[in-house]
Structures are given as C-alpha cells and as structure tokens.
Amino acid sequence: MRVPIVVDRGSDVPLHRQIYEGWRDGILARRFRGGDKVPSTRELAGALGLSRATVTAAYEQLSAEGYFETMHGAGTFVCRELPDDAPTVGRKALRPAFRAAPVALSRFGQRLGTAYAPQPSGTGLIDLSRFGPDLETFPLRLWRRLLVRHLRDAQPPLFAHGGDAGGYMPLRRQIAAYLARSRAVHCDADQVIVVNGSQQALDISMRLLVDTGDEVALEDPGYPGARQLALAHGARVQPVRVTSDGLHLADLRGSPRLVHVTPSHQFPKGASMSLARRLELLEWARRRGTVIIEDDYDSEYRYSGPPLPALQGLADGVPVVYVGTFSNVMFRGIRIGYVVVPRELVAPFTRAKWLADRQSPLLDQAALAVFMGEGHLERHVRRMRRLYRSRREALVGALERHLGDDAVVHGDAAGMHALVGFRVADVRERARRHAVRMTSADPYYLSGRSPNEFILGFAAIDERTIVEGVKRLALRVS
Ligand SMILES: Cc1ncc(COP(=O)(O)O)c(C=O)c1O
C-alpha cells in the first residue's frame, strides 16, 4: 500500500492528532478528493507501524467532523462535500503551503520560444499546412508485423536498458550502408548515433558545440527548430540569406561556432545547394574552424535528376555533423533519427545522449533494422517519390492554371512542401474566407516577416484536394 500520510515519532504532537491533521490538511488542499477510498485502520496502522487504536481514534474524529464517510461493506471514503465548518482558519493557514510558488526558469527556460500549439481542424477545411509524409500509403501492416515479431522473439538484452547509448548496432550498420548508397556519406557504423528524431540531434549538437554568446550562422529563412534551439542555448544568431543555389556565403561573417544548413532542399525555400557552393562552404568552414551541421531532413525526395552528394562525403577533414530522420520517410510518430559525427565527436555525443535520455527505444530500433535490411524502406521511398512527384505537379499545375503570375513557386522539384510567394495582397483573407489552411512563412524568417510567402504541403494530400484548395485561393473575397 502507498502510505498517504507521514507521521513524525519525534514530534510533541500526539500520533493520532498527526494522523487526523495529515488527512484533514490533505483534503483541504485537495490532495485527497471526495470519493477517494481511504485505507482501512488495519492497513494504515500496519503501514505506519502504529497500533490500530491510534489510527481508529483519528478516523473517528475525521468521520465525526465530516471529512470521512463509511459505507458499510464498501469501506471508508473521503466525503464528497467538505464539512460546513471546515476550519477556514485552517484552510487559510494551509493555502500558502500548497499554492504553487512561481518557479524561476533558468536562462535556457526563459529563452525557449513559443510553445507548440496544435491547430484545431474544421469541417470543409482544406489543410495545406501539413508538410509531413503520407501515412495512408505507409505499409503499416508490415510495420506492425515486424514490431510484433520482435516483441515475440526478442531476447532479454533487447528489453534491458543499457548497452550502447549510441543505438542498436545492427540499425547503425544499416543506416551507414544506406547513407553510403543513397547520399555518398562516408562513415563507419560507430559514427552513426541513433537519436529521437533529428530535433534531438540538433539539440545535442548545440549542447556540445555552443556556449552562451557564441555565434551560430543560420539560414534565413530557415528551420525554426534550429533557431529556437540556438537562441535557447544562448547563441548569437547570424542570419545568412538563401539564394537559388543555396546559402549566400557572402553574408557569413567572422568565425561562427557552427553553421546549420539544409543543402539538399533548403528549408523552407526549396533550393538545392550547387556543387560549387558546397565546395566553397566547406573551404570557408575549413579556414574558420566552423562546424557544419548538415540537416538532410528530406533528401530522399528529389523529382528531377539525382541528388547531389552530401556535404559530409565531400568534407575531407572539415567537421560536418550530418543529421537525418525517419520522420519524413516513414511516419512522423516514429521519432527515430540519426546523426553521423566526426570521429572525435563520437564519445562526447554518446555521453550527451546518455545523459539526455540514456538511449532510444531498442525494440523500435530492432524492427527498423529489419525494415531496412529487407529493403522495405527503399521500396517505400521509391513508391513515395512517384506519388509525391505527381502531387507536387498537381500543386504547381493548379497554381499556374488558377493563379498564373500571382503565385511564384520557389525551389526545386523536391521534398514534401513548396514555398509559394503570392502577388495577391489579400491571399491570407482568401484562405480564411474559403476555408484553406496554409502556413505563413513569416516565422521562418528571422525578421518575422515574409514577402507574402506561404509553405504549402502536398505529400499527404490527395491531388483533388490540392487542386480544390488552390481553386479556392483564386476566388476573390468579394
Ligand atoms: C529542416 C528540419 N530539420 C529537422 C526537422 C526535425 O525532424 P524530426 O521529426 O526528425 O525531429 C525537421 C522537421 O520536419 C525539419 O524540417
């Protein structure tokens, strides 16, 4: 039995009185609620190591004052109504002890950005604000089967906690081989660390590399998850504009500790960083001693031509932390990502992961290793590439047809979202009136303002809905 109250044998207050006050104060402070079952006098006496008579004396007083009620055959309960003469003095006196004192946040806590707020959905609403993958086409049955198989066959070590904080080695081997095949990333499996989504990779990277006041260069517009982290860690953020072939290197100043880039498909503008720009960036970082975080969040999805090799594979001695995720190729809730770190960062990264949350869940990692090893992941990616390409074409085609020059689609044919600039001043109002939800690009700019740009997701939305959404945006408001 969990002991609900404590007594102090060294106190001058008699034990029955302590028991009485323990219950009464807990009821007044609403720690115990009306209807809660109360342990029997025998149980409580046993748990506290007291005589039953002591507990009975306290219970009798509590019942007499209306804090407890006894139902014959069922036991004793906290009364649903507080007694009319519950001591107001007592209540007042108790309040300060139970009122939540303001909790002082650390500097990190104070610097956290606005909280995530899920948006309500409405009927008839066309939601173009979802940039995630299509869940309906994910082979969930197969995934369930793999999970169940692992639950059934898993040996005790898979249920144990410990081992390597860097992750389940068979999965790390699969990831290293996959990245070598698909992204020209050069690494051994022990440089791959499995994390809870790429957001954790960014967080740990900043913990390890950024001190308060350090400079961090970020794409502008860029990924708010990286900016919020940099600010929370006390970095001074250096905005770097983005052109049609990636990061505008001329904007880089001084020697930032690190630069966060999305070279495969700039988030959110959609440009792919040219090879020349990649080599220039690496050379620049080599001279400054800046660490590059290469955030390859959706590189699997390119719809024209092969992807350029990852910066990591071209780095040749420049420290590149390569970050990837299964959230975008599988499903958002999987929360498994990975980071490929330079050799010298393997030990600190693994220690930081261990301190943060020990390790990512092993059973999921084991199932994922098989999913990859049996070729399901790459098969799924190939299927999704075809599907998402046609959804993107539907979006771009509809924008051309219905809005013409009033909508400009930025970026390459890639990814799961497109950044669209509207030359219609009242597009926000049109979206609101005609029930289309879109994500404004405003918060993705460091200034907090975009030139009337919106991020439109297309991967998880069927073509008819996409076209209908765009048609609505073309409708005038009055
Ligand atoms: C650029 C970028 N980096 C990182 C992430 C975080 O991904 P995860 O879900 O793996 O934490 C996202 C999410 O979509 C993203 O767009």
PDBQT file of the ligand as one rigid body, heavy atoms in Angstrom, charges set to zero:
ROOT
HETATM    1  C1  LIG A 501      14.824  21.146 -41.547  1.00  0.00    +0.000 C 
HETATM    2  C2  LIG A 501      14.321  20.197 -40.497  1.00  0.00    +0.000 A 
HETATM    3  N1  LIG A 501      15.177  19.725 -39.588  1.00  0.00    +0.000 NA
HETATM    4  C3  LIG A 501      14.769  18.906 -38.605  1.00  0.00    +0.000 A 
HETATM    5  C4  LIG A 501      13.457  18.504 -38.516  1.00  0.00    +0.000 A 
HETATM    6  C5  LIG A 501      13.054  17.629 -37.340  1.00  0.00    +0.000 C 
HETATM    7  O1  LIG A 501      12.706  16.380 -37.691  1.00  0.00    +0.000 OA
HETATM    8  P1  LIG A 501      12.398  15.230 -36.622  1.00  0.00    +0.000 P 
HETATM    9  O2  LIG A 501      10.954  14.960 -36.757  1.00  0.00    +0.000 OA
HETATM   10  O3  LIG A 501      13.240  14.095 -37.054  1.00  0.00    +0.000 OA
HETATM   11  O4  LIG A 501      12.795  15.721 -35.273  1.00  0.00    +0.000 OA
HETATM   12  C6  LIG A 501      12.535  18.955 -39.449  1.00  0.00    +0.000 A 
HETATM   13  C7  LIG A 501      11.122  18.539 -39.385  1.00  0.00    +0.000 C 
HETATM   14  O5  LIG A 501      10.469  18.395 -40.378  1.00  0.00    +0.000 OA
HETATM   15  C8  LIG A 501      12.978  19.833 -40.466  1.00  0.00    +0.000 A 
HETATM   16  O6  LIG A 501      12.115  20.317 -41.367  1.00  0.00    +0.000 OA
ENDROOT
TORSDOF 0
